[in-house]
């Protein structure tokens, strides 16, 4: 397995700016929407919960992937140890 390389500073900045622009455009679209205040509030709350649940989903999937990767590495070590012991 190859070690994971860290993200570059420019990639981190790009993702942060992209996220900020998307949220800003969403907020501007809700603000400019020709609707009552309660409808705008409902859409704003839906947007907040959507963003929050997206972060939660992404973190959960990443954690599941990391856990499977760790379990696979442990299994590989156990298999390698068994093969080494049988070869001796």
PDB file of N, CA, C and O in Angstrom:
ATOM      1  N   UNK A   1       0.834  -1.179   0.000  1.00  0.00           N
ATOM      2  CA  UNK A   1       0.000   0.000   0.000  1.00  0.00           C
ATOM      3  C   UNK A   1       0.874   1.236   0.000  1.00  0.00           C
ATOM      4  O   UNK A   1       1.885   1.296   0.700  1.00  0.00           O
ATOM      5  N   UNK A   2       0.483   2.212  -0.782  1.00  0.00           N
ATOM      6  CA  UNK A   2       1.229   3.457  -0.812  1.00  0.00           C
ATOM      7  C   UNK A   2       0.658   4.414   0.219  1.00  0.00           C
ATOM      8  O   UNK A   2      -0.556   4.467   0.416  1.00  0.00           O
ATOM      9  N   UNK A   3       1.518   5.160   0.870  1.00  0.00           N
ATOM     10  CA  UNK A   3       1.011   6.120   1.864  1.00  0.00           C
ATOM     11  C   UNK A   3       0.241   7.241   1.177  1.00  0.00           C
ATOM     12  O   UNK A   3       0.532   7.606   0.038  1.00  0.00           O
ATOM     13  N   UNK A   4      -0.741   7.779   1.884  1.00  0.00           N
ATOM     14  CA  UNK A   4      -1.520   8.870   1.338  1.00  0.00           C
ATOM     15  C   UNK A   4      -0.719  10.154   1.385  1.00  0.00           C
ATOM     16  O   UNK A   4      -0.105  10.473   2.404  1.00  0.00           O
ATOM     17  N   UNK A   5      -0.722  10.890   0.288  1.00  0.00           N
ATOM     18  CA  UNK A   5      -0.026  12.170   0.273  1.00  0.00           C
ATOM     19  C   UNK A   5      -0.997  13.252   0.732  1.00  0.00           C
ATOM     20  O   UNK A   5      -2.185  13.192   0.415  1.00  0.00           O
ATOM     21  N   UNK A   6      -0.509  14.230   1.469  1.00  0.00           N
ATOM     22  CA  UNK A   6      -1.398  15.304   1.934  1.00  0.00           C
ATOM     23  C   UNK A   6      -1.814  16.194   0.768  1.00  0.00           C
ATOM     24  O   UNK A   6      -1.110  16.287  -0.237  1.00  0.00           O
ATOM     25  N   UNK A   7      -2.953  16.838   0.912  1.00  0.00           N
ATOM     26  CA  UNK A   7      -3.427  17.752  -0.128  1.00  0.00           C
ATOM     27  C   UNK A   7      -2.559  19.007  -0.147  1.00  0.00           C
ATOM     28  O   UNK A   7      -2.026  19.427   0.880  1.00  0.00           O
ATOM     29  N   UNK A   8      -2.430  19.592  -1.323  1.00  0.00           N
ATOM     30  CA  UNK A   8      -1.654  20.823  -1.441  1.00  0.00           C
ATOM     31  C   UNK A   8      -2.463  21.997  -0.897  1.00  0.00           C
ATOM     32  O   UNK A   8      -3.685  21.924  -0.773  1.00  0.00           O
ATOM     33  N   UNK A   9      -1.769  23.059  -0.581  1.00  0.00           N
ATOM     34  CA  UNK A   9      -2.430  24.256  -0.057  1.00  0.00           C
ATOM     35  C   UNK A   9      -3.380  24.855  -1.092  1.00  0.00           C
ATOM     36  O   UNK A   9      -4.441  25.370  -0.740  1.00  0.00           O
ATOM     37  N   UNK A  10      -2.997  24.787  -2.367  1.00  0.00           N
ATOM     38  CA  UNK A  10      -3.862  25.356  -3.403  1.00  0.00           C
ATOM     39  C   UNK A  10      -5.157  24.544  -3.542  1.00  0.00           C
ATOM     40  O   UNK A  10      -6.217  25.119  -3.787  1.00  0.00           O
ATOM     41  N   UNK A  11      -5.085  23.232  -3.391  1.00  0.00           N
ATOM     42  CA  UNK A  11      -6.304  22.411  -3.456  1.00  0.00           C
ATOM     43  C   UNK A  11      -7.217  22.717  -2.269  1.00  0.00           C
ATOM     44  O   UNK A  11      -8.433  22.823  -2.428  1.00  0.00           O
ATOM     45  N   UNK A  12      -6.634  22.857  -1.093  1.00  0.00           N
ATOM     46  CA  UNK A  12      -7.429  23.200   0.082  1.00  0.00           C
ATOM     47  C   UNK A  12      -8.109  24.555  -0.094  1.00  0.00           C
ATOM     48  O   UNK A  12      -9.281  24.717   0.247  1.00  0.00           O
ATOM     49  N   UNK A  13      -7.371  25.525  -0.625  1.00  0.00           N
ATOM     50  CA  UNK A  13      -7.941  26.847  -0.864  1.00  0.00           C
ATOM     51  C   UNK A  13      -9.056  26.777  -1.905  1.00  0.00           C
ATOM     52  O   UNK A  13     -10.096  27.416  -1.746  1.00  0.00           O
ATOM     53  N   UNK A  14      -8.842  26.005  -2.965  1.00  0.00           N
ATOM     54  CA  UNK A  14      -9.856  25.857  -4.002  1.00  0.00           C
ATOM     55  C   UNK A  14     -11.142  25.272  -3.438  1.00  0.00           C
ATOM     56  O   UNK A  14     -12.228  25.768  -3.736  1.00  0.00           O
ATOM     57  N   UNK A  15     -11.033  24.221  -2.624  1.00  0.00           N
ATOM     58  CA  UNK A  15     -12.233  23.603  -2.079  1.00  0.00           C
ATOM     59  C   UNK A  15     -12.947  24.553  -1.121  1.00  0.00           C
ATOM     60  O   UNK A  15     -14.177  24.603  -1.101  1.00  0.00           O
ATOM     61  N   UNK A  16     -12.190  25.301  -0.331  1.00  0.00           N
ATOM     62  CA  UNK A  16     -12.794  26.251   0.598  1.00  0.00           C
ATOM     63  C   UNK A  16     -13.507  27.375  -0.154  1.00  0.00           C
ATOM     64  O   UNK A  16     -14.626  27.744   0.203  1.00  0.00           O
ATOM     65  N   UNK A  17     -12.876  27.915  -1.178  1.00  0.00           N
ATOM     66  CA  UNK A  17     -13.484  28.986  -1.966  1.00  0.00           C
ATOM     67  C   UNK A  17     -14.714  28.465  -2.708  1.00  0.00           C
ATOM     68  O   UNK A  17     -15.737  29.148  -2.762  1.00  0.00           O
ATOM     69  N   UNK A  18     -14.626  27.275  -3.274  1.00  0.00           N
ATOM     70  CA  UNK A  18     -15.768  26.698  -3.982  1.00  0.00           C
ATOM     71  C   UNK A  18     -16.956  26.504  -3.053  1.00  0.00           C
ATOM     72  O   UNK A  18     -18.093  26.804  -3.417  1.00  0.00           O
ATOM     73  N   UNK A  19     -16.688  26.001  -1.850  1.00  0.00           N
ATOM     74  CA  UNK A  19     -17.751  25.797  -0.873  1.00  0.00           C
ATOM     75  C   UNK A  19     -18.364  27.134  -0.467  1.00  0.00           C
ATOM     76  O   UNK A  19     -19.586  27.259  -0.384  1.00  0.00           O
ATOM     77  N   UNK A  20     -17.529  28.118  -0.217  1.00  0.00           N
ATOM     78  CA  UNK A  20     -18.022  29.448   0.156  1.00  0.00           C
ATOM     79  C   UNK A  20     -18.864  30.081  -0.939  1.00  0.00           C
ATOM     80  O   UNK A  20     -19.906  30.676  -0.666  1.00  0.00           O
ATOM     81  N   UNK A  21     -18.409  29.952  -2.180  1.00  0.00           N
ATOM     82  CA  UNK A  21     -19.179  30.491  -3.300  1.00  0.00           C
ATOM     83  C   UNK A  21     -20.527  29.787  -3.452  1.00  0.00           C
ATOM     84  O   UNK A  21     -21.545  30.433  -3.702  1.00  0.00           O
ATOM     85  N   UNK A  22     -20.530  28.478  -3.301  1.00  0.00           N
ATOM     86  CA  UNK A  22     -21.785  27.732  -3.423  1.00  0.00           C
ATOM     87  C   UNK A  22     -22.768  28.155  -2.338  1.00  0.00           C
ATOM     88  O   UNK A  22     -23.948  28.361  -2.619  1.00  0.00           O
ATOM     89  N   UNK A  23     -22.294  28.284  -1.101  1.00  0.00           N
ATOM     90  CA  UNK A  23     -23.173  28.735  -0.017  1.00  0.00           C
ATOM     91  C   UNK A  23     -23.651  30.165  -0.252  1.00  0.00           C
ATOM     92  O   UNK A  23     -24.816  30.482  -0.013  1.00  0.00           O
ATOM     93  N   UNK A  24     -22.759  31.018  -0.715  1.00  0.00           N
ATOM     94  CA  UNK A  24     -23.138  32.403  -1.002  1.00  0.00           C
ATOM     95  C   UNK A  24     -24.180  32.497  -2.100  1.00  0.00           C
ATOM     96  O   UNK A  24     -25.134  33.267  -1.994  1.00  0.00           O
ATOM     97  N   UNK A  25     -24.001  31.720  -3.144  1.00  0.00           N
ATOM     98  CA  UNK A  25     -24.974  31.729  -4.243  1.00  0.00           C
ATOM     99  C   UNK A  25     -26.319  31.182  -3.778  1.00  0.00           C
ATOM    100  O   UNK A  25     -27.365  31.692  -4.179  1.00  0.00           O
ATOM    101  N   UNK A  26     -26.302  30.153  -2.939  1.00  0.00           N
ATOM    102  CA  UNK A  26     -27.536  29.606  -2.388  1.00  0.00           C
ATOM    103  C   UNK A  26     -28.252  30.650  -1.537  1.00  0.00           C
ATOM    104  O   UNK A  26     -29.461  30.841  -1.670  1.00  0.00           O
ATOM    105  N   UNK A  27     -27.502  31.329  -0.660  1.00  0.00           N
ATOM    106  CA  UNK A  27     -28.097  32.363   0.191  1.00  0.00           C
ATOM    107  C   UNK A  27     -28.662  33.506  -0.652  1.00  0.00           C
ATOM    108  O   UNK A  27     -29.759  33.993  -0.378  1.00  0.00           O
ATOM    109  N   UNK A  28     -27.932  33.930  -1.663  1.00  0.00           N
ATOM    110  CA  UNK A  28     -28.409  34.996  -2.545  1.00  0.00           C
ATOM    111  C   UNK A  28     -29.667  34.560  -3.293  1.00  0.00           C
ATOM    112  O   UNK A  28     -30.601  35.346  -3.451  1.00  0.00           O
ATOM    113  N   UNK A  29     -29.692  33.317  -3.751  1.00  0.00           N
ATOM    114  CA  UNK A  29     -30.874  32.814  -4.452  1.00  0.00           C
ATOM    115  C   UNK A  29     -32.090  32.762  -3.550  1.00  0.00           C
ATOM    116  O   UNK A  29     -33.196  33.089  -3.980  1.00  0.00           O
ATOM    117  N   UNK A  30     -31.901  32.356  -2.309  1.00  0.00           N
ATOM    118  CA  UNK A  30     -33.034  32.325  -1.366  1.00  0.00           C
ATOM    119  C   UNK A  30     -33.482  33.744  -1.044  1.00  0.00           C
ATOM    120  O   UNK A  30     -34.681  34.006  -0.959  1.00  0.00           O
ATOM    121  N   UNK A  31     -32.539  34.662  -0.864  1.00  0.00           N
ATOM    122  CA  UNK A  31     -32.872  36.055  -0.554  1.00  0.00           C
ATOM    123  C   UNK A  31     -33.659  36.695  -1.698  1.00  0.00           C
ATOM    124  O   UNK A  31     -34.627  37.415  -1.454  1.00  0.00           O
ATOM    125  N   UNK A  32     -33.255  36.441  -2.939  1.00  0.00           N
ATOM    126  CA  UNK A  32     -33.888  37.061  -4.102  1.00  0.00           C
ATOM    127  C   UNK A  32     -35.163  36.357  -4.526  1.00  0.00           C
ATOM    128  O   UNK A  32     -35.858  36.838  -5.421  1.00  0.00           O
ATOM    129  N   UNK A  33     -35.482  35.253  -3.921  1.00  0.00           N
ATOM    130  CA  UNK A  33     -36.672  34.490  -4.281  1.00  0.00           C
ATOM    131  C   UNK A  33     -37.929  35.300  -3.989  1.00  0.00           C
ATOM    132  O   UNK A  33     -38.078  35.827  -2.886  1.00  0.00           O
ATOM    133  N   UNK A  34     -38.836  35.408  -4.959  1.00  0.00           N
ATOM    134  CA  UNK A  34     -40.070  36.161  -4.697  1.00  0.00           C
ATOM    135  C   UNK A  34     -41.055  35.307  -3.893  1.00  0.00           C
ATOM    136  O   UNK A  34     -41.997  34.738  -4.446  1.00  0.00           O
ATOM    137  N   UNK A  35     -40.823  35.228  -2.588  1.00  0.00           N
ATOM    138  CA  UNK A  35     -41.679  34.422  -1.722  1.00  0.00           C
ATOM    139  C   UNK A  35     -41.798  35.111  -0.370  1.00  0.00           C
ATOM    140  O   UNK A  35     -41.073  36.061  -0.072  1.00  0.00           O
ATOM    141  N   UNK A  36     -42.723  34.615   0.436  1.00  0.00           N
ATOM    142  CA  UNK A  36     -42.904  35.151   1.783  1.00  0.00           C
ATOM    143  C   UNK A  36     -41.683  34.849   2.637  1.00  0.00           C
ATOM    144  O   UNK A  36     -40.862  33.995   2.302  1.00  0.00           O
ATOM    145  N   UNK A  37     -41.582  35.573   3.754  1.00  0.00           N
ATOM    146  CA  UNK A  37     -40.453  35.384   4.652  1.00  0.00           C
ATOM    147  C   UNK A  37     -40.416  33.974   5.229  1.00  0.00           C
ATOM    148  O   UNK A  37     -39.335  33.404   5.376  1.00  0.00           O
ATOM    149  N   UNK A  38     -41.567  33.399   5.558  1.00  0.00           N
ATOM    150  CA  UNK A  38     -41.581  32.048   6.142  1.00  0.00           C
ATOM    151  C   UNK A  38     -41.110  31.019   5.124  1.00  0.00           C
ATOM    152  O   UNK A  38     -40.463  30.041   5.499  1.00  0.00           O
ATOM    153  N   UNK A  39     -41.420  31.217   3.839  1.00  0.00           N
ATOM    154  CA  UNK A  39     -40.962  30.282   2.805  1.00  0.00           C
ATOM    155  C   UNK A  39     -39.442  30.382   2.639  1.00  0.00           C
ATOM    156  O   UNK A  39     -38.760  29.369   2.482  1.00  0.00           O
ATOM    157  N   UNK A  40     -38.926  31.598   2.675  1.00  0.00           N
ATOM    158  CA  UNK A  40     -37.471  31.783   2.591  1.00  0.00           C
ATOM    159  C   UNK A  40     -36.775  31.157   3.804  1.00  0.00           C
ATOM    160  O   UNK A  40     -35.729  30.521   3.672  1.00  0.00           O
ATOM    161  N   UNK A  41     -37.365  31.345   4.974  1.00  0.00           N
ATOM    162  CA  UNK A  41     -36.808  30.742   6.184  1.00  0.00           C
ATOM    163  C   UNK A  41     -36.799  29.227   6.111  1.00  0.00           C
ATOM    164  O   UNK A  41     -35.833  28.580   6.515  1.00  0.00           O
ATOM    165  N   UNK A  42     -37.892  28.662   5.586  1.00  0.00           N
ATOM    166  CA  UNK A  42     -37.974  27.206   5.432  1.00  0.00           C
ATOM    167  C   UNK A  42     -36.885  26.707   4.492  1.00  0.00           C
ATOM    168  O   UNK A  42     -36.216  25.718   4.790  1.00  0.00           O
ATOM    169  N   UNK A  43     -36.700  27.381   3.361  1.00  0.00           N
ATOM    170  CA  UNK A  43     -35.659  26.986   2.411  1.00  0.00           C
ATOM    171  C   UNK A  43     -34.266  27.163   3.005  1.00  0.00           C
ATOM    172  O   UNK A  43     -33.378  26.344   2.765  1.00  0.00           O
ATOM    173  N   UNK A  44     -34.072  28.224   3.775  1.00  0.00           N
ATOM    174  CA  UNK A  44     -32.763  28.434   4.401  1.00  0.00           C
ATOM    175  C   UNK A  44     -32.462  27.327   5.405  1.00  0.00           C
ATOM    176  O   UNK A  44     -31.344  26.814   5.443  1.00  0.00           O
ATOM    177  N   UNK A  45     -33.448  26.955   6.216  1.00  0.00           N
ATOM    178  CA  UNK A  45     -33.235  25.870   7.182  1.00  0.00           C
ATOM    179  C   UNK A  45     -32.986  24.544   6.459  1.00  0.00           C
ATOM    180  O   UNK A  45     -32.144  23.756   6.891  1.00  0.00           O
ATOM    181  N   UNK A  46     -33.697  24.294   5.380  1.00  0.00           N
ATOM    182  CA  UNK A  46     -33.471  23.077   4.598  1.00  0.00           C
ATOM    183  C   UNK A  46     -32.055  23.060   4.037  1.00  0.00           C
ATOM    184  O   UNK A  46     -31.407  22.013   4.011  1.00  0.00           O
ATOM    185  N   UNK A  47     -31.576  24.215   3.589  1.00  0.00           N
ATOM    186  CA  UNK A  47     -30.210  24.296   3.053  1.00  0.00           C
ATOM    187  C   UNK A  47     -29.190  24.031   4.155  1.00  0.00           C
ATOM    188  O   UNK A  47     -28.213  23.317   3.933  1.00  0.00           O
ATOM    189  N   UNK A  48     -29.406  24.600   5.341  1.00  0.00           N
ATOM    190  CA  UNK A  48     -28.482  24.391   6.464  1.00  0.00           C
ATOM    191  C   UNK A  48     -28.435  22.913   6.841  1.00  0.00           C
ATOM    192  O   UNK A  48     -27.357  22.351   7.030  1.00  0.00           O
ATOM    193  N   UNK A  49     -29.601  22.289   6.950  1.00  0.00           N
ATOM    194  CA  UNK A  49     -29.633  20.869   7.302  1.00  0.00           C
ATOM    195  C   UNK A  49     -29.035  20.001   6.192  1.00  0.00           C
ATOM    196  O   UNK A  49     -28.411  18.981   6.484  1.00  0.00           O
ATOM    197  N   UNK A  50     -29.213  20.382   4.938  1.00  0.00           N
ATOM    198  CA  UNK A  50     -28.626  19.623   3.833  1.00  0.00           C
ATOM    199  C   UNK A  50     -27.101  19.683   3.878  1.00  0.00           C
ATOM    200  O   UNK A  50     -26.425  18.672   3.683  1.00  0.00           O
ATOM    201  N   UNK A  51     -26.569  20.868   4.135  1.00  0.00           N
ATOM    202  CA  UNK A  51     -25.116  21.012   4.225  1.00  0.00           C
ATOM    203  C   UNK A  51     -24.576  20.211   5.409  1.00  0.00           C
ATOM    204  O   UNK A  51     -23.569  19.515   5.283  1.00  0.00           O
ATOM    205  N   UNK A  52     -25.238  20.309   6.544  1.00  0.00           N
ATOM    206  CA  UNK A  52     -24.798  19.572   7.728  1.00  0.00           C
ATOM    207  C   UNK A  52     -24.846  18.066   7.526  1.00  0.00           C
ATOM    208  O   UNK A  52     -23.919  17.353   7.910  1.00  0.00           O
ATOM    209  N   UNK A  53     -25.922  17.585   6.924  1.00  0.00           N
ATOM    210  CA  UNK A  53     -26.030  16.138   6.702  1.00  0.00           C
ATOM    211  C   UNK A  53     -25.052  15.665   5.635  1.00  0.00           C
ATOM    212  O   UNK A  53     -24.618  14.514   5.664  1.00  0.00           O
ATOM    213  N   UNK A  54     -24.701  16.532   4.699  1.00  0.00           N
ATOM    214  CA  UNK A  54     -23.688  16.179   3.700  1.00  0.00           C
ATOM    215  C   UNK A  54     -22.333  15.976   4.368  1.00  0.00           C
ATOM    216  O   UNK A  54     -21.622  15.021   4.052  1.00  0.00           O
ATOM    217  N   UNK A  55     -21.968  16.872   5.295  1.00  0.00           N
ATOM    218  CA  UNK A  55     -20.720  16.697   6.038  1.00  0.00           C
ATOM    219  C   UNK A  55     -20.741  15.410   6.852  1.00  0.00           C
ATOM    220  O   UNK A  55     -19.755  14.676   6.890  1.00  0.00           O
ATOM    221  N   UNK A  56     -21.868  15.142   7.500  1.00  0.00           N
ATOM    222  CA  UNK A  56     -21.985  13.937   8.317  1.00  0.00           C
ATOM    223  C   UNK A  56     -21.858  12.682   7.464  1.00  0.00           C
ATOM    224  O   UNK A  56     -21.160  11.739   7.836  1.00  0.00           O
ATOM    225  N   UNK A  57     -22.534  12.674   6.316  1.00  0.00           N
ATOM    226  CA  UNK A  57     -22.463  11.528   5.410  1.00  0.00           C
ATOM    227  C   UNK A  57     -21.041  11.319   4.900  1.00  0.00           C
ATOM    228  O   UNK A  57     -20.551  10.190   4.880  1.00  0.00           O
ATOM    229  N   UNK A  58     -20.380  12.388   4.491  1.00  0.00           N
ATOM    230  CA  UNK A  58     -19.015  12.269   3.978  1.00  0.00           C
ATOM    231  C   UNK A  58     -18.060  11.758   5.058  1.00  0.00           C
ATOM    232  O   UNK A  58     -17.202  10.921   4.781  1.00  0.00           O
ATOM    233  N   UNK A  59     -18.206  12.254   6.274  1.00  0.00           N
ATOM    234  CA  UNK A  59     -17.343  11.800   7.369  1.00  0.00           C
ATOM    235  C   UNK A  59     -17.606  10.338   7.699  1.00  0.00           C
ATOM    236  O   UNK A  59     -16.668   9.582   7.951  1.00  0.00           O
ATOM    237  N   UNK A  60     -18.871   9.935   7.699  1.00  0.00           N
ATOM    238  CA  UNK A  60     -19.209   8.541   7.993  1.00  0.00           C
ATOM    239  C   UNK A  60     -18.637   7.612   6.934  1.00  0.00           C
ATOM    240  O   UNK A  60     -18.082   6.564   7.264  1.00  0.00           O
ATOM    241  N   UNK A  61     -18.764   7.982   5.669  1.00  0.00           N
ATOM    242  CA  UNK A  61     -18.216   7.146   4.601  1.00  0.00           C
ATOM    243  C   UNK A  61     -16.701   7.069   4.690  1.00  0.00           C
ATOM    244  O   UNK A  61     -16.123   6.003   4.477  1.00  0.00           O
ATOM    245  N   UNK A  62     -16.049   8.188   5.002  1.00  0.00           N
ATOM    246  CA  UNK A  62     -14.592   8.176   5.150  1.00  0.00           C
ATOM    247  C   UNK A  62     -14.170   7.287   6.312  1.00  0.00           C
ATOM    248  O   UNK A  62     -13.209   6.526   6.200  1.00  0.00           O
ATOM    249  N   UNK A  63     -14.887   7.384   7.426  1.00  0.00           N
ATOM    250  CA  UNK A  63     -14.564   6.556   8.591  1.00  0.00           C
ATOM    251  C   UNK A  63     -14.752   5.079   8.291  1.00  0.00           C
ATOM    252  O   UNK A  63     -13.938   4.255   8.707  1.00  0.00           O
ATOM    253  N   UNK A  64     -15.819   4.733   7.571  1.00  0.00           N
ATOM    254  CA  UNK A  64     -16.049   3.340   7.188  1.00  0.00           C
ATOM    255  C   UNK A  64     -14.928   2.831   6.285  1.00  0.00           C
ATOM    256  O   UNK A  64     -14.453   1.709   6.455  1.00  0.00           O
ATOM    257  N   UNK A  65     -14.511   3.650   5.334  1.00  0.00           N
ATOM    258  CA  UNK A  65     -13.423   3.277   4.435  1.00  0.00           C
ATOM    259  C   UNK A  65     -12.132   3.061   5.215  1.00  0.00           C
ATOM    260  O   UNK A  65     -11.430   2.073   5.000  1.00  0.00           O
ATOM    261  N   UNK A  66     -11.818   3.987   6.122  1.00  0.00           N
ATOM    262  CA  UNK A  66     -10.604   3.863   6.924  1.00  0.00           C
ATOM    263  C   UNK A  66     -10.655   2.611   7.808  1.00  0.00           C
ATOM    264  O   UNK A  66      -9.644   1.928   7.974  1.00  0.00           O
ATOM    265  N   UNK A  67     -11.819   2.314   8.369  1.00  0.00           N
ATOM    266  CA  UNK A  67     -11.950   1.122   9.219  1.00  0.00           C
ATOM    267  C   UNK A  67     -11.738  -0.144   8.400  1.00  0.00           C
ATOM    268  O   UNK A  67     -11.043  -1.058   8.845  1.00  0.00           O
ATOM    269  N   UNK A  68     -12.325  -0.210   7.211  1.00  0.00           N
ATOM    270  CA  UNK A  68     -12.122  -1.393   6.355  1.00  0.00           C
ATOM    271  C   UNK A  68     -10.671  -1.516   5.954  1.00  0.00           C
ATOM    272  O   UNK A  68     -10.134  -2.622   5.895  1.00  0.00           O
ATOM    273  N   UNK A  69     -10.027  -0.394   5.676  1.00  0.00           N
ATOM    274  CA  UNK A  69      -8.624  -0.421   5.284  1.00  0.00           C
ATOM    275  C   UNK A  69      -7.763  -0.946   6.422  1.00  0.00           C
ATOM    276  O   UNK A  69      -6.839  -1.726   6.189  1.00  0.00           O
ATOM    277  N   UNK A  70      -8.052  -0.529   7.648  1.00  0.00           N
ATOM    278  CA  UNK A  70      -7.304  -0.998   8.805  1.00  0.00           C
ATOM    279  C   UNK A  70      -7.529  -2.484   9.026  1.00  0.00           C
ATOM    280  O   UNK A  70      -6.580  -3.221   9.293  1.00  0.00           O
ATOM    281  N   UNK A  71      -8.778  -2.936   8.916  1.00  0.00           N
ATOM    282  CA  UNK A  71      -9.076  -4.358   9.090  1.00  0.00           C
ATOM    283  C   UNK A  71      -8.365  -5.178   8.021  1.00  0.00           C
ATOM    284  O   UNK A  71      -7.830  -6.246   8.318  1.00  0.00           O
ATOM    285  N   UNK A  72      -8.351  -4.699   6.795  1.00  0.00           N
ATOM    286  CA  UNK A  72      -7.659  -5.414   5.726  1.00  0.00           C
ATOM    287  C   UNK A  72      -6.160  -5.490   5.994  1.00  0.00           C
ATOM    288  O   UNK A  72      -5.532  -6.514   5.725  1.00  0.00           O
ATOM    289  N   UNK A  73      -5.584  -4.413   6.523  1.00  0.00           N
ATOM    290  CA  UNK A  73      -4.151  -4.431   6.827  1.00  0.00           C
ATOM    291  C   UNK A  73      -3.848  -5.413   7.950  1.00  0.00           C
ATOM    292  O   UNK A  73      -2.840  -6.117   7.910  1.00  0.00           O
ATOM    293  N   UNK A  74      -4.727  -5.461   8.957  1.00  0.00           N
ATOM    294  CA  UNK A  74      -4.532  -6.413  10.056  1.00  0.00           C
ATOM    295  C   UNK A  74      -4.635  -7.835   9.531  1.00  0.00           C
ATOM    296  O   UNK A  74      -3.833  -8.689   9.909  1.00  0.00           O
ATOM    297  N   UNK A  75      -5.609  -8.107   8.666  1.00  0.00           N
ATOM    298  CA  UNK A  75      -5.754  -9.438   8.070  1.00  0.00           C
ATOM    299  C   UNK A  75      -4.529  -9.814   7.244  1.00  0.00           C
ATOM    300  O   UNK A  75      -4.079 -10.959   7.273  1.00  0.00           O
ATOM    301  N   UNK A  76      -3.989  -8.837   6.501  1.00  0.00           N
ATOM    302  CA  UNK A  76      -2.796  -9.113   5.702  1.00  0.00           C
ATOM    303  C   UNK A  76      -1.608  -9.471   6.603  1.00  0.00           C
ATOM    304  O   UNK A  76      -0.845 -10.386   6.292  1.00  0.00           O
ATOM    305  N   UNK A  77      -1.456  -8.759   7.703  1.00  0.00           N
ATOM    306  CA  UNK A  77      -0.358  -9.035   8.629  1.00  0.00           C
ATOM    307  C   UNK A  77      -0.522 -10.424   9.229  1.00  0.00           C
ATOM    308  O   UNK A  77       0.453 -11.168   9.334  1.00  0.00           O
ATOM    309  N   UNK A  78      -1.747 -10.787   9.626  1.00  0.00           N
ATOM    310  CA  UNK A  78      -1.990 -12.110  10.193  1.00  0.00           C
ATOM    311  C   UNK A  78      -1.681 -13.198   9.171  1.00  0.00           C
ATOM    312  O   UNK A  78      -1.060 -14.207   9.507  1.00  0.00           O
ATOM    313  N   UNK A  79      -2.108 -13.001   7.933  1.00  0.00           N
ATOM    314  CA  UNK A  79      -1.846 -13.984   6.884  1.00  0.00           C
ATOM    315  C   UNK A  79      -0.352 -14.105   6.624  1.00  0.00           C
ATOM    316  O   UNK A  79       0.175 -15.208   6.482  1.00  0.00           O
ATOM    317  N   UNK A  80       0.325 -12.964   6.563  1.00  0.00           N
ATOM    318  CA  UNK A  80       1.766 -12.983   6.330  1.00  0.00           C
ATOM    319  C   UNK A  80       2.494 -13.693   7.469  1.00  0.00           C
ATOM    320  O   UNK A  80       3.439 -14.443   7.226  1.00  0.00           O
ATOM    321  N   UNK A  81       2.062 -13.464   8.705  1.00  0.00           N
ATOM    322  CA  UNK A  81       2.669 -14.109   9.855  1.00  0.00           C
ATOM    323  C   UNK A  81       2.455 -15.626   9.784  1.00  0.00           C
ATOM    324  O   UNK A  81       3.381 -16.394  10.048  1.00  0.00           O
ATOM    325  N   UNK A  82       1.246 -16.057   9.432  1.00  0.00           N
ATOM    326  CA  UNK A  82       0.969 -17.491   9.304  1.00  0.00           C
ATOM    327  C   UNK A  82       1.818 -18.131   8.220  1.00  0.00           C
ATOM    328  O   UNK A  82       2.342 -19.231   8.397  1.00  0.00           O
ATOM    329  N   UNK A  83       1.950 -17.440   7.102  1.00  0.00           N
ATOM    330  CA  UNK A  83       2.774 -17.984   6.001  1.00  0.00           C
ATOM    331  C   UNK A  83       4.231 -18.062   6.403  1.00  0.00           C
ATOM    332  O   UNK A  83       4.927 -19.020   6.065  1.00  0.00           O
ATOM    333  N   UNK A  84       4.697 -17.043   7.133  1.00  0.00           N
ATOM    334  CA  UNK A  84       6.076 -17.047   7.572  1.00  0.00           C
ATOM    335  C   UNK A  84       6.335 -18.176   8.568  1.00  0.00           C
ATOM    336  O   UNK A  84       7.381 -18.824   8.516  1.00  0.00           O
ATOM    337  N   UNK A  85       5.392 -18.409   9.467  1.00  0.00           N
ATOM    338  CA  UNK A  85       5.557 -19.471  10.459  1.00  0.00           C
ATOM    339  C   UNK A  85       5.520 -20.856   9.790  1.00  0.00           C
ATOM    340  O   UNK A  85       6.243 -21.759  10.213  1.00  0.00           O
ATOM    341  N   UNK A  86       4.698 -21.030   8.765  1.00  0.00           N
ATOM    342  CA  UNK A  86       4.619 -22.305   8.068  1.00  0.00           C
ATOM    343  C   UNK A  86       5.869 -22.565   7.228  1.00  0.00           C
ATOM    344  O   UNK A  86       6.247 -23.718   7.019  1.00  0.00           O
ATOM    345  N   UNK A  87       6.504 -21.507   6.751  1.00  0.00           N
ATOM    346  CA  UNK A  87       7.693 -21.664   5.922  1.00  0.00           C
ATOM    347  C   UNK A  87       8.908 -22.059   6.758  1.00  0.00           C
ATOM    348  O   UNK A  87       9.870 -22.613   6.227  1.00  0.00           O
ATOM    349  N   UNK A  88       8.871 -21.783   8.036  1.00  0.00           N
ATOM    350  CA  UNK A  88      10.023 -22.063   8.907  1.00  0.00           C
ATOM    351  C   UNK A  88      10.037 -23.479   9.347  1.00  0.00           C
ATOM    352  O   UNK A  88      10.934 -23.888  10.084  1.00  0.00           O
TER     353      UNK A  88
END
